[in-house]
Amino acid sequence: MPNCKIQRDKTFSYIPENRTIHYTDLRDYYDLFSLLHEFGHAHFRHLGLKTMLREKEPFQVWQQEIDAWKYARKCIKPNWYWLFDSFAVDCLDTYNKFLTHYSRNELLNLITGATRQIKIRRED
């Protein structure tokens, strides 16, 4: 586990300047997956989103997000991949819309290294 502070807050985020992970109530698996994703940012000592966008490094933002999701995936048991993969792809898709133009299956391949179809989507 990365050496960082953990603080309850209103959103999930990682603040690199003070190495703090912010999290909300852990109500379901999606919240746990989000927390593990933030641990991924801390593990890799990623730069903050605002810093990278200010320095015009959109590809670095994209790569950091993929790396953090890969880290989170390694923290869960394989029998939960079906749920995790769909959620991670949904989250990556929010960045995908303004950084790249990958299909959902291409996004899945980026975090899993596998070639297969996505079976479910998170229902809100």
C-alpha positions, 0 to 999 in steps of 0.5 A: 500500500502506498504511504499516504494520508486517507481522509473522508470527503465528498468525492474520491480523489488523490491530491499529490501535493500532500499525498492524500486520498479523499474518499466518500462513504463506502456503500458498495463495490463501486465505491471500493473500486474507486478507492482502490483506483485512488490508491493506484494514483498514490502508488505511482505518485501521479501528478494532479489533473489540474497540473497536467492539463495546465501543462497541456499533457492530456496524454499523460492524464490518459495514461495515469488513469489507465495505470490507476485502473490497472492497479485497482484491478490487481487488488481485487479477486478475479471473480469480481472482474466482470463487475470491476471491468464494466465500472472502470470502462465507464469511468475511463469513458468520461476521459475518453470523450475529451482525450481520445476516441476509443471504443468501449471494447478498446478501453477494456483491452487497455485495462485488462490486456484481454480481447472480449466483449463487455457484458454489463454496464453500471445501472445508476 
